[in-house]
Amino acid sequence: MKFLIKKAPDGFIKSVNDEISSILNRNFDSLFPEFIYNEDMENSAKYAMPVELHEKDKEYIVKAELPGVKKEDLDIDIDKNHITINAKKEEEHMENVKGCRKSEFHYGEFSRSVYFPMEIDVDKTSAKLEHGILRIEAPKVETEKENKKKLAVV
């Protein structure tokens, strides 16, 4: 007895995979619009700003990698629960090799916001740029301790 087995057309697996990816991306984008990927991100990837956030007992430490950015090209806005780092980068490189002139340049503006779960003390927050690393120290707002006592029932 012979059995007939229907063979999947070429590219069938790829088309199913593409359809599943499309459905997942659409649903993910609608749930988390701040994470939508677009093609401009590829071009600006060289200007991405990696950021680390550390929480300590009394402060938050934010470190941002900003190679080639000068202090005067930084603009940092702080609020009681977030910090926004805005930076500009202008880079030019020119070299002469065997009578040929090679010139490259990169210009870009980028920003990154960091949100804190607790309020920070805006007046005591400080920033320092050293060797391409921006370090921001943001002390937490000290909340007054609650006055607690046992209440006797009469």
C-alpha positions in Angstrom: 0.0 0.0 0.0 1.3 3.4 -0.9 0.7 6.6 1.0 0.6 10.0 -0.4 2.4 12.7 1.6 1.8 16.3 0.7 5.1 18.1 0.5 5.3 21.6 1.9 6.1 24.2 -0.8 9.5 25.8 -0.8 9.6 28.7 1.6 6.6 27.5 3.5 8.4 27.4 6.9 9.9 30.8 6.2 6.5 32.3 5.4 5.0 30.8 8.6 7.9 32.1 10.6 7.5 35.6 9.1 3.8 35.6 9.8 4.3 34.6 13.4 7.0 37.2 13.8 4.7 39.8 12.3 1.9 39.0 14.7 4.2 39.0 17.7 5.8 42.3 16.7 2.4 44.0 16.2 1.1 42.9 19.6 4.4 43.8 21.3 4.4 47.2 19.7 0.8 48.0 20.8 1.6 46.9 24.4 5.0 48.6 24.7 5.1 51.6 22.2 8.2 53.0 23.8 10.2 50.0 22.5 9.1 50.2 18.9 12.0 49.5 16.6 12.3 51.6 13.4 15.0 51.8 10.7 16.3 55.1 12.0 17.5 53.2 15.1 20.0 51.3 12.9 21.5 54.6 11.7 21.6 56.0 15.2 23.0 52.9 16.7 26.5 54.3 16.7 25.1 57.1 18.9 23.4 54.8 21.3 24.0 55.8 24.9 24.6 52.8 27.2 23.4 53.6 30.7 23.8 51.8 34.1 21.7 52.5 37.1 22.7 51.4 40.6 20.6 51.9 43.6 22.3 52.3 47.0 20.8 53.0 50.4 20.8 56.7 50.1 21.3 57.5 46.5 21.1 56.4 42.8 24.2 56.3 40.7 23.7 56.7 36.9 26.6 56.0 34.6 26.4 56.8 30.9 28.9 56.0 28.2 29.6 59.1 26.1 32.9 58.7 24.2 34.0 61.8 22.3 31.3 64.0 23.9 32.5 67.3 25.4 31.1 68.8 28.6 29.8 71.8 26.8 27.8 69.5 24.4 25.9 67.9 27.4 22.5 69.1 28.6 21.1 67.3 31.7 17.6 68.0 32.9 16.6 66.7 36.3 13.2 66.4 37.9 12.1 64.8 41.2 11.8 61.3 39.7 13.8 61.3 36.4 16.9 62.5 34.6 17.2 63.2 30.9 20.6 63.3 29.3 20.9 65.2 26.0 24.2 65.1 24.1 25.6 66.2 20.8 28.5 64.5 19.0 30.6 66.0 16.2 33.5 63.9 15.0 35.7 64.6 12.0 38.6 62.6 10.7 40.8 63.4 7.8 43.9 61.6 6.5 46.1 61.6 3.5 47.3 58.3 2.2 49.5 58.1 -0.9 48.2 61.3 -2.3 44.6 60.4 -1.6 42.5 62.3 0.9 40.1 60.4 3.1 37.6 62.3 5.2 35.0 61.0 7.5 32.6 62.8 9.8 29.8 61.9 12.1 27.3 64.3 13.6 24.4 63.4 15.9 22.2 64.3 18.8 20.8 61.8 21.2 19.1 61.6 24.5 18.3 59.1 27.2 15.9 59.3 30.2 16.3 57.4 33.4 13.3 57.1 35.8 13.7 56.4 39.5 11.2 54.5 41.8 11.7 57.1 44.5 12.1 60.9 44.5 15.6 62.4 44.2 16.9 65.5 45.8 17.3 67.8 42.8 19.5 70.3 44.7 22.1 67.8 45.8 22.4 65.9 42.5 25.8 66.1 40.9 27.3 65.1 37.5 30.9 64.5 36.4 32.3 63.6 33.0 35.6 61.9 33.0 37.2 59.7 30.3 34.0 59.4 28.3 31.9 58.3 31.3 29.2 60.5 32.7 28.6 59.8 36.4 25.5 61.3 38.1 24.9 60.9 41.8 21.3 61.5 42.8 20.6 61.4 46.5 17.2 60.0 47.5 14.8 62.4 49.2 14.8 61.4 52.9 11.3 60.8 54.1 10.4 61.6 57.6 10.1 58.6 59.8 6.6 57.9 60.8 5.8 58.5 64.5 4.6 55.2 65.8 3.5 54.2 69.2 1.3 51.6 70.8 -2.2 52.7 71.6 -3.7 51.4 74.8 -7.3 50.4 74.5 -9.4 51.8 77.5 
